[in-house]
Amino acid sequence: MENLELSIQIALNYSHVDYPVPGVNTTSQIQIFTKLHNFGTIAKGTTGFFNFTGVFSDFNVGAFPNFTTQVDWLRGPPAIEFYANLTISLDYSIGLHSLTIGILNLLVGGLP
Amino acid sequence: MGAVKNMVRGFIYSAIYVVTTIVIPLAIFSWVRSMVVQGFPLDFEQQDYESIIFWLTAFGLIISGCAFFKYSSPKQSIRKGVFALIQVLVNCLYLWSYKFSGATEINFVILNFGFFSLNLQQMILVYMGIYFLTIVLKGYDIIDFTINREKIREDRMKA
């Protein structure tokens, strides 16, 4: 098994206060985390244990909303929801066939 | 009697090719389309399915037709050599049709969960490359049958 890859994207769902016009709150989704990690090759008959780690630079800090003025905390609960997209891909038999499995919009948590 | 025997052989091989190039692939794709994984139904796109079925059936019928003429022709005849060569070329197109119809890149949407994608393009291309080499052999057969035509006829008359 070659090119075992795991991609994780986390999106934040919230109600944007006074957007697009004052008095109207619109549900918005922004991507706050993206990371792709390649775990390489796993030889036949062996088992691999891997750690997937994210660092500060993997977060899209610039996309975060202003939590005090832009987030409608009266919505919900939860006012903020976190959704994840998980994609696992791998190649078999010297790359003759490739497999990709994706789990989309998986609710992983919320605040408060 | 030999002609009738050849015709029967042609029909039998033609039927075998109909089963292997049309019936079995159709059954597999229909089965995959209705598959349920861990309680999640797979959503195989209708357009992809119809495109795959169209091209497999089209090339499958041509292959089966060529198989009839190839196997009903006398052994070592130029006709047999020509149809064998045509059949190899059509077989290559049949394999290629798996690629361009989308059958080698199958995408399933698992409703309310995610997706599943299987890519077999490299495998088909390698198989096609290997199969393409048989064109050389079929070309050699035609040359051989043409050059030794008289000897082949004499041997056939003796037998």
Interface residues (C-beta under 8 A of the other chain):
Chain A: L86 S93 G95 L96 H97 S98 L99 T100 I101 G102 I103 L104
Chain B: F113 G114 F115 F116 S117 L118 N119 L120 Q122 M123 V126
